[in-house]
Each structure stands twice: as C-alpha cells, then as structure tokens.
C-alpha cells in the first residue's frame, strides 16, 4: 500500500514539474518574440479593436 502511494506521488510530482517547465519555456519564447518585435502585435491588436 505505502509503496504504491509513494510511487503515485512521485509520478504526479514529475508530471507537474514537466508541465511547469513547459509553461516556463512557452513564456520565455513569448518574451523573446516581444523583445525582437515589441510594438507590432500590440499595435495591430489595438487598431483591430478601434476599427
């Protein structure tokens, strides 16, 4: 009983750690795109809203 519960907790922790790492990678990619091209997407979205 105990060993199976511990294994479940470890597997859940590994899955959450992987999901957190993937989220951080996505956030870094988004920030890199904003650094390369900071004003274009925001201006286009605002123009689309006003039109």
N, CA, C and O atoms as CSV, one atom per row, in Angstrom:
chain,resi,resn,atom,element,x,y,z
A,1,UNK,N,N,0.823,-1.207,0.000
A,1,UNK,CA,C,0.000,0.000,0.000
A,1,UNK,C,C,0.861,1.263,0.000
A,1,UNK,O,O,0.685,2.144,-0.842
A,2,UNK,N,N,1.783,1.341,0.942
A,2,UNK,CA,C,2.591,2.554,1.067
A,2,UNK,C,C,3.439,2.795,-0.174
A,2,UNK,O,O,3.496,3.915,-0.682
A,3,UNK,N,N,4.094,1.753,-0.661
A,3,UNK,CA,C,4.992,1.938,-1.805
A,3,UNK,C,C,4.216,2.407,-3.034
A,3,UNK,O,O,4.707,3.254,-3.781
A,4,UNK,N,N,3.007,1.870,-3.258
A,4,UNK,CA,C,2.227,2.286,-4.423
A,4,UNK,C,C,1.815,3.752,-4.301
A,4,UNK,O,O,1.846,4.490,-5.286
A,5,UNK,N,N,1.430,4.178,-3.090
A,5,UNK,CA,C,1.053,5.586,-2.900
A,5,UNK,C,C,2.252,6.504,-3.114
A,5,UNK,O,O,2.126,7.569,-3.718
A,6,UNK,N,N,3.408,6.089,-2.619
A,6,UNK,CA,C,4.616,6.897,-2.811
A,6,UNK,C,C,4.945,6.997,-4.295
A,6,UNK,O,O,5.307,8.067,-4.784
A,7,UNK,N,N,4.820,5.874,-5.013
A,7,UNK,CA,C,5.090,5.898,-6.457
A,7,UNK,C,C,4.116,6.830,-7.172
A,7,UNK,O,O,4.515,7.560,-8.079
A,8,UNK,N,N,2.842,6.814,-6.774
A,8,UNK,CA,C,1.861,7.718,-7.389
A,8,UNK,C,C,2.242,9.178,-7.143
A,8,UNK,O,O,2.188,10.002,-8.056
A,9,UNK,N,N,2.628,9.492,-5.905
A,9,UNK,CA,C,3.018,10.871,-5.591
A,9,UNK,C,C,4.232,11.294,-6.406
A,9,UNK,O,O,4.285,12.415,-6.911
A,10,UNK,N,N,5.208,10.399,-6.535
A,10,UNK,CA,C,6.414,10.731,-7.300
A,10,UNK,C,C,6.052,10.972,-8.761
A,10,UNK,O,O,6.539,11.923,-9.373
A,11,UNK,N,N,5.193,10.110,-9.325
A,11,UNK,CA,C,4.821,10.289,-10.733
A,11,UNK,C,C,4.054,11.593,-10.925
A,11,UNK,O,O,4.264,12.290,-11.917
A,12,UNK,N,N,3.167,11.932,-9.987
A,12,UNK,CA,C,2.418,13.197,-10.076
A,12,UNK,C,C,3.378,14.377,-10.005
A,12,UNK,O,O,3.230,15.343,-10.754
A,13,UNK,N,N,4.364,14.308,-9.104
A,13,UNK,CA,C,5.338,15.393,-8.985
A,13,UNK,C,C,6.137,15.550,-10.269
A,13,UNK,O,O,6.414,16.673,-10.690
A,14,UNK,N,N,6.515,14.434,-10.900
A,14,UNK,CA,C,7.273,14.508,-12.153
A,14,UNK,C,C,6.421,15.165,-13.234
A,14,UNK,O,O,6.914,16.004,-13.988
A,15,UNK,N,N,5.147,14.790,-13.313
A,15,UNK,CA,C,4.259,15.357,-14.339
A,15,UNK,C,C,4.090,16.856,-14.121
A,15,UNK,O,O,4.155,17.632,-15.075
A,16,UNK,N,N,3.871,17.274,-12.863
A,16,UNK,CA,C,3.688,18.703,-12.595
A,16,UNK,C,C,4.970,19.467,-12.890
A,16,UNK,O,O,4.915,20.576,-13.421
A,17,UNK,N,N,6.121,18.897,-12.557
A,17,UNK,CA,C,7.388,19.567,-12.841
A,17,UNK,C,C,7.571,19.739,-14.344
A,17,UNK,O,O,8.010,20.795,-14.800
A,18,UNK,N,N,7.233,18.699,-15.121
A,18,UNK,CA,C,7.360,18.811,-16.582
A,18,UNK,C,C,6.416,19.864,-17.134
A,18,UNK,O,O,6.796,20.632,-18.018
A,19,UNK,N,N,5.184,19.915,-16.625
A,19,UNK,CA,C,4.231,20.912,-17.120
A,19,UNK,C,C,4.702,22.320,-16.771
A,19,UNK,O,O,4.559,23.239,-17.577
A,20,UNK,N,N,5.267,22.497,-15.566
A,20,UNK,CA,C,5.779,23.818,-15.169
A,20,UNK,C,C,6.943,24.216,-16.072
A,20,UNK,O,O,7.036,25.370,-16.490
A,21,UNK,N,N,7.835,23.263,-16.376
A,21,UNK,CA,C,8.979,23.560,-17.245
A,21,UNK,C,C,8.485,23.951,-18.637
A,21,UNK,O,O,8.999,24.898,-19.232
A,22,UNK,N,N,7.490,23.226,-19.160
A,22,UNK,CA,C,6.977,23.557,-20.491
A,22,UNK,C,C,6.317,24.937,-20.484
A,22,UNK,O,O,6.466,25.693,-21.443
A,23,UNK,N,N,5.590,25.274,-19.415
A,23,UNK,CA,C,4.987,26.596,-19.313
A,23,UNK,C,C,6.057,27.685,-19.299
A,23,UNK,O,O,5.911,28.706,-19.971
A,24,UNK,N,N,7.141,27.473,-18.531
A,24,UNK,CA,C,8.218,28.457,-18.488
A,24,UNK,C,C,8.853,28.619,-19.860
A,24,UNK,O,O,9.182,29.737,-20.256
A,25,UNK,N,N,9.031,27.520,-20.597
A,25,UNK,CA,C,9.611,27.603,-21.938
A,25,UNK,C,C,8.706,28.419,-22.854
A,25,UNK,O,O,9.193,29.248,-23.624
A,26,UNK,N,N,7.391,28.194,-22.780
A,26,UNK,CA,C,6.450,28.947,-23.620
A,26,UNK,C,C,6.521,30.430,-23.268
A,26,UNK,O,O,6.529,31.278,-24.161
A,27,UNK,N,N,6.574,30.754,-21.966
A,27,UNK,CA,C,6.648,32.157,-21.541
A,27,UNK,C,C,7.933,32.794,-22.050
A,27,UNK,O,O,7.921,33.941,-22.497
A,28,UNK,N,N,9.054,32.054,-21.986
A,28,UNK,CA,C,10.323,32.594,-22.486
A,28,UNK,C,C,10.252,32.853,-23.979
A,28,UNK,O,O,10.757,33.871,-24.451
A,29,UNK,N,N,9.627,31.941,-24.740
A,29,UNK,CA,C,9.508,32.129,-26.190
A,29,UNK,C,C,8.684,33.385,-26.469
A,29,UNK,O,O,9.033,34.171,-27.350
A,30,UNK,N,N,7.594,33.579,-25.724
A,30,UNK,CA,C,6.744,34.760,-25.926
A,30,UNK,C,C,7.533,36.031,-25.622
A,30,UNK,O,O,7.453,37.004,-26.372
A,31,UNK,N,N,8.305,36.030,-24.514
A,31,UNK,CA,C,9.087,37.222,-24.171
A,31,UNK,C,C,10.161,37.487,-25.218
A,31,UNK,O,O,10.432,38.644,-25.538
A,32,UNK,N,N,10.784,36.424,-25.765
A,32,UNK,CA,C,11.787,36.625,-26.811
A,32,UNK,C,C,11.148,37.266,-28.037
A,32,UNK,O,O,11.739,38.152,-28.653
A,33,UNK,N,N,9.932,36.819,-28.398
A,33,UNK,CA,C,9.255,37.417,-29.552
A,33,UNK,C,C,8.947,38.883,-29.295
A,33,UNK,O,O,9.079,39.706,-30.200
A,34,UNK,N,N,8.535,39.227,-28.070
A,34,UNK,CA,C,8.250,40.626,-27.760
A,34,UNK,C,C,9.520,41.463,-27.767
A,34,UNK,O,O,9.479,42.629,-28.159
A,35,UNK,N,N,10.654,40.895,-27.342
A,35,UNK,CA,C,11.914,41.636,-27.381
A,35,UNK,C,C,12.345,41.883,-28.818
A,35,UNK,O,O,12.846,42.961,-29.141
A,36,UNK,N,N,12.150,40.876,-29.695
A,36,UNK,CA,C,12.551,41.029,-31.095
A,36,UNK,C,C,11.630,42.033,-31.788
A,36,UNK,O,O,12.101,42.872,-32.556
A,37,UNK,N,N,10.325,41.956,-31.526
A,37,UNK,CA,C,9.319,42.751,-32.230
A,37,UNK,C,C,8.348,43.317,-31.189
A,37,UNK,O,O,7.206,42.860,-31.136
A,38,UNK,N,N,8.746,44.288,-30.359
A,38,UNK,CA,C,7.959,44.615,-29.164
A,38,UNK,C,C,6.638,45.321,-29.446
A,38,UNK,O,O,5.653,45.052,-28.759
A,39,UNK,N,N,6.582,46.220,-30.440
A,39,UNK,CA,C,5.396,47.065,-30.594
A,39,UNK,C,C,4.383,46.537,-31.611
A,39,UNK,O,O,3.201,46.868,-31.524
A,40,UNK,N,N,4.816,45.737,-32.557
A,40,UNK,CA,C,3.935,45.358,-33.663
A,40,UNK,C,C,2.665,44.631,-33.212
A,40,UNK,O,O,1.579,45.091,-33.565
A,41,UNK,N,N,2.723,43.518,-32.451
A,41,UNK,CA,C,1.480,42.792,-32.165
A,41,UNK,C,C,0.503,43.603,-31.321
A,41,UNK,O,O,-0.709,43.503,-31.514
A,42,UNK,N,N,1.015,44.407,-30.386
A,42,UNK,CA,C,0.141,45.199,-29.523
A,42,UNK,C,C,-0.577,46.260,-30.361
A,42,UNK,O,O,-1.785,46.443,-30.216
A,43,UNK,N,N,0.158,46.964,-31.242
A,43,UNK,CA,C,-0.458,47.999,-32.074
A,43,UNK,C,C,-1.503,47.391,-33.004
A,43,UNK,O,O,-2.585,47.955,-33.163
A,44,UNK,N,N,-1.200,46.254,-33.616
A,44,UNK,CA,C,-2.162,45.618,-34.515
A,44,UNK,C,C,-3.439,45.246,-33.769
A,44,UNK,O,O,-4.537,45.428,-34.296
A,45,UNK,N,N,-3.307,44.724,-32.541
A,45,UNK,CA,C,-4.497,44.361,-31.769
A,45,UNK,C,C,-5.313,45.605,-31.434
A,45,UNK,O,O,-6.541,45.572,-31.517
A,46,UNK,N,N,-4.650,46.707,-31.054
A,46,UNK,CA,C,-5.379,47.920,-30.708
A,46,UNK,C,C,-6.088,48.504,-31.928
A,46,UNK,O,O,-7.231,48.949,-31.823
A,47,UNK,N,N,-5.421,48.507,-33.086
A,47,UNK,CA,C,-6.061,49.015,-34.301
A,47,UNK,C,C,-7.275,48.174,-34.658
A,47,UNK,O,O,-8.308,48.715,-35.053
A,48,UNK,N,N,-7.162,46.846,-34.524
A,48,UNK,CA,C,-8.286,45.972,-34.838
A,48,UNK,C,C,-9.465,46.265,-33.906
A,48,UNK,O,O,-10.617,46.219,-34.338
A,49,UNK,N,N,-9.192,46.562,-32.642
A,49,UNK,CA,C,-10.269,46.865,-31.703
A,49,UNK,C,C,-10.940,48.187,-32.063
A,49,UNK,O,O,-12.167,48.286,-32.018
A,50,UNK,N,N,-10.152,49.209,-32.421
A,50,UNK,CA,C,-10.739,50.510,-32.713
A,50,UNK,C,C,-11.518,50.492,-34.025
A,50,UNK,O,O,-12.542,51.164,-34.141
A,51,UNK,N,N,-11.049,49.735,-35.010
A,51,UNK,CA,C,-11.765,49.634,-36.290
A,51,UNK,C,C,-12.968,48.720,-36.086
A,51,UNK,O,O,-13.727,48.480,-37.025
